[in-house]
């Protein structure tokens, strides 16, 4: 089966939807521990949706059971979360730097 015509890619629609919703809800918290927690939860949900739809519907693993699919996905989850956490921490640090350098300074008269 052609990779681009694979039914498992419909799962990406739901994965992107979960990530968008998680980002929408996390953005209300601004960079904080709630922001990081919400981002990690939405990333985990997105990872599970995308991994499971690919493993179960792609035909790449024709005889895989749901249990085997979950075990296979579980092996890659820590790596995925590590990357996501590093991006979020970098964003948080850059946001804090810009906020402290540019936003909190009061305008002075010339």
Phi, psi and omega in degrees: 000140179293133183302322184281349179249031185268132181296337182294339181287349172294335176297334180296326178301314179290324178295315177296322178297318178295319180292319179297313179298317177298319177294320178299315180288324180290328182296334179291339182269354185055175180297112178199183178294329177291323176298312180295318180296312179298321179294319179292322178295314180293326177294319179296315179298316179298318179299314181297315180299309185293319181293315184290320178294323178292310183299319187273333187247350187284335185087355177294324179242082190296329184246024184282140176268167179298320179298314178296323179295318179294318178296320178296314179296323181301328180296330183263349183299313180302320179295317179297316180291328177297314177298315181297315180297321179295321177294317180294319178294322176297316178299314181300315179296315179295318178299315180296319179298310181295322179296317181287330183275324190244326186277321186278350180283132180276149179288140178248148179278150181274000000 
